[in-house]
Amino acid sequence: MNTQKLLTLILCGISFFANSQSYELSTSTGPYINLTNSTSLNGTAPWDDPEFAIPMGFDFEYFDITINQIYIDDWGFGAGLTSNPNETGTLPALVAYGADIADRAYDDNNQNATTGSLSNISYLVEGAAGNRILKIEWNNVGFLSDIVADGISTDFTNFQLWLFEGSNDIEIHFGPNSISNPDESFDGETGSSIALVPAYNFGTDVIEENATFLSGNPSNPTVVFSTVDDNTFLDGVIPNGTIYKFTRSTLSTEDFQSIAKLELFPNPSKDAISLSGITTDKKYEIYNLLGNKIQEGIINKNERINIQNYSKGVYLIKFDNNQTLKFIKS
């Protein structure tokens, strides 16, 4: 898996194949406040693919796994966190900002800099026991492709990852940014990647269960369930002040199994798509990435949906249980 695919923040160090937890997304806006009195992880050293240990100070559940220590891992392209720095086996993952970021002072030729760090990574634990929040901030970070191409990253962004004790909610806060060359900074993609992944196999480079991706308009993204991480990126720069909140919700075993088994095939497709794992007729609506509904109907296990007249590109199909899947018209 490379920088143009899934760039993960891994929150578990053991195999994980079945869970009863899901997450619901809510999007809001609010002032972005830089951390104060936080602990710097890199100090004055410029970084690319850094490695740091972060003591959480409390237990946090991600899906059905409890963690209390996390690491920024050198595999994660600057923003990858893991409870086990060895990327082996099948692990859950969380993508907070899927782009190849680096310290704006990083010298790609010498792999160091004499000016000191311009992009501080720090953390802070706030609140009373039982209601603490671990906040991790990437401040004034640049993009490696911009540094490689221009010698310095003129593009930059700010973001924070918040993990909540007790509720086990996850928030990603986005701050001031200036991204004038997104094609270069995002390595040819339309934007960054955001995802919650229950099971990624490092050995086979395969997502083994449907992951929750964000797609479309960064100000009001669409949730997509898919095991395909290609072309699953937001369509543009995430605005300053945007907050993505992921709240845990318990599904019934029947509901979860229904969601886990539904898959579209073939994907990509030139003419028609079918649905595997379907047991009853399902209402559906198909949208393009601009949010326009272009088709609706009912599908059963013996039917196919004709997409022959669609333009090439990525589409979303939403079912009456609010599950959304992505497919590509080739």
N, C-alpha and C positions, 0 to 999 in steps of 0.2 A: 504494500500500500504506500503510495507516494504523496507528495504535497498537493497534488491535484485530485486526490481522492480523500480518504477519511483521515483527518488529523485529529487524534483523539486525546482526551483527558481521561486517563484510565483510573477508575476508582475501585479496583478490586484486584486481588492477586490469586484467586482460585477459580476453578472451572465453574460455570454457571449455565444451566441448560433449561430450567423451568422456573417461572416465577408467577406470582399472583398479583404483582404490582404493576401499575401503569402510571403515567404522568399526564396531567392536563396542562395546556399552555394558556397563559394570559399575558397580554402585551399592554404595557402602560408607558407613560413618560414621566420624568421627574428630573430635578437638578442632579447633575453628576458632581459628587463631592470627593475630592482626592483624600486618601487616607492620611491622617496625621498621627504622629507618635507610633508609627508602624515599624516593624523590624525589617530592615533591608536584607535581602538575600544575596545580592551580587556586590553590594558595597560600591567601590569605585571601578570595579572590573567590567569592561564591556563584554557582551555575551552573544553567543549564537548556539542554539541547542544546549541550554544550561542544565545542570543537575543540582537540585537543592532539596533538603529535607525540611518538612513543615510539621511541627507537632500541632495537632488540632485542639487538644485540650478537652475533647468530649467525643462521645460515640456518635457516629453518623451512619444512617442506613441509606444505601443506594441500591434500588431494587430490593432484594432480600439479603444483602450483604452488609455487615457492620464493619466500619473502619474507624480508626482513631489516629492514624498517622498517614500522611501522604507525601509524595515526592514529586518535584518537578523533574521530569526525566528527559535525558538528552535525546531520546527517540522522538519526543513530542514537538519538535520544531519551535521551541520557545514557550509553549503554553500547554504542555502535556503533563498531567498529573497521574500518579499511580501509587497504590499501596504496596506494590512490589515492583522494583525497578527492572526486574528481569522480564522482558517481553516474550513469554513462552506460554503455550497452552491457550485456552479459551477464557477471555476476560470480558467483563462488562466495560463500557467506555462512555465517556461524556465529552462531546466536542463543544467547547466554549467559544473558540474562535479559530476556525479552520483556515488559516493562512500561515505562510512561512515567515514568521516575524523574527526580528533581531534587534540588538541594541543599535541605536542610530550612530554610535561612535565605533561600531565594529568595523575593522579593516579586513576586508575579505582577502586581500593580497598577503598581509602579514599575520592575519588572524589575531590581531590585538590592536590597541590604539594607545597613543600617548596622552590623549586629552581626557581620559577617564570616561566613565559611563555617562551616557545621556538618557538612558532608559532604565529607570529603577524598577526592580521587581521586589515587592514587599508584602508582608502579611500582618494581620491584626486580629485578635480575638476580642470581641466586645460583648457586653451583657452579663447578667447574673447567671449562675449555674442553673441549668434547666432551660434557659432561653438564650444561650450564647450563639454568636454568629462568627464564623471564620470568614474573613474577607481577604482575598488575594488580589493585588493590583498589579497590572502591567501598565506602567506610566510612560507616555511619550515614546512608544515603541515604533520602530521602523519595519521595513520589509526587505528581506534578504535579496530578492530579485532586483529591487530598486538600487540596493547597495552595489550589487555585482555589475549592474548596467551603468550606473552613474558615479560610483565611488562613494556616494553618500545617499542616505535615504531621505529624500525631500518629502515623501509621503509619511504620514504617521497616524497613530490612533491610540486611544486609551480605553481600557476596559477592566472590570472587576468581576470576580466570581465569588458569590456569597453562598455559604452552606449553613443551614439553620439547624441548630440543636432542637430536639423535640419534634417539630413538624417534619423535619428532614426535607424541607423545601429547598429548591435550588433557584437562585436568581443570577442573571448575567446583566450587568449594568454597563452601558456604553457611553463614553465621554467624548470630548472634543476630538475631531479628526480633520485631516486634510489629505485627501487621496485624489490627486489630479491625474494620475495615470493608473487607473484600476486594472487595466489589462496586464500591465507589467507587475504591479504589486500583488495581484491575485493569480499570477502565473497563468494567464489566459482564461481564467474562469470569470463568471459574472459577478462574483462576490465571495464572501466567506461561507464556511460550512458550519452549521449548528446541528447537533444531534445527540440523542440519548440512545445508546447501543447496549442491549442486554447481553449479547454474546458475540465477541469478535475472535476468530481463531487466527492467532499469529502464525501458526505453522502453515495453514492453507490459504491465508489471506482472504477469508470468507466471513461475512456476517451470517451467523447461523440462525438468528431469529430476526423477525421484523424489527428494524430500528425506527425510532421517531426522528425524522428529519424536518427541518424548516426549509421552506421553499417560497419563491415568489417575492412579493413586496416586503422589504425589511421592516417597514412601519406597521404592517399588518400581515405577517407571514401565514402561510398555510402549512398545516401539519400533514406530513406524508409518511405512511408506513411502508417500508421497503427493505429488502435485503441487498439492493443495488445501490452502491454509493457513488457511481459515476454520475456526473451532471446534476448532483443534488446540492445546489448552492443557492444562496440568496441572490436576488436579482438587483444588485446595487450595493451601495455603501450603507451601513446601519447608521441612522441619524444620531447625533449627540442627544443624550437624554433618554434614549430607548432602554426599556427594562423588559427582559423576557423572564417570566416566572414559571417554573415547573412545579406543580403541586401533585403530590402522590394521591392516587385514587385506587381503591381496591376493586378489582373486577371479580365477578363470579368466575369459577372455573370454566363454566360453559361459555361465558362471554370471551374470556381470554383465549381459550382454545379455538374459538371461532375466528378471532382476529389473527392468531398465530398461523392458522392453516391457509388463510386466503392468499392466493398469489395469482398474478396475471402471467399468461404465457401466450405466444412467445413475446419476449420483451428484450430488444426492440422488435417491432413488427411493421410490415409494409401494408398489410391489407385488413387483418382482423385480429382480435384478441379474445382469449377464453379465460375463464376463471376456475382455478382448482381449489378444492376444499369447500365448495359450496354445497350445502345440504338442503336449503330451501330457496325459493325465489327471492331475489333481492332487487329492490329499487336502486337505481344508480343515477348519478349526474356526472357529466364530464366537463371539466373546465380547462381552459388554456392558462398559461402562467400569468396572464393579465387579469385573471379572475372572471373571465367571461364564460358563461355556461353555453356550451355548443351542442350538447346532446343529453337526453335523459330517456329512461325506459326501465324495463324490468328484465333481468337475466336469470336463467336457470342453468343447471349444470350441463345441459345439452346444447346450449346456444353459444354463439359467438357474436361479438360486437364489431360491426363493420367500420373500419377507420380509413378505408382506401382513399377517401376524398380529403382527408386531413392534410394540412401542410406539415412538412417535416418539423419535428421539435418534441418538446416534453409536455405531457398532459397529465392531469390529475383526475382520478375517478373516485367519487365520494359515494358511499353506500348509506343506507338508511339507519345503520347503527353508528354513524359518524366516523367509521373507518375510511381513511383515504389512502389510495395507492397511486404510485406513479408509473407511467409507461412512456415509451419513446416511439414516435412514428418515424420510421427510417425511410 
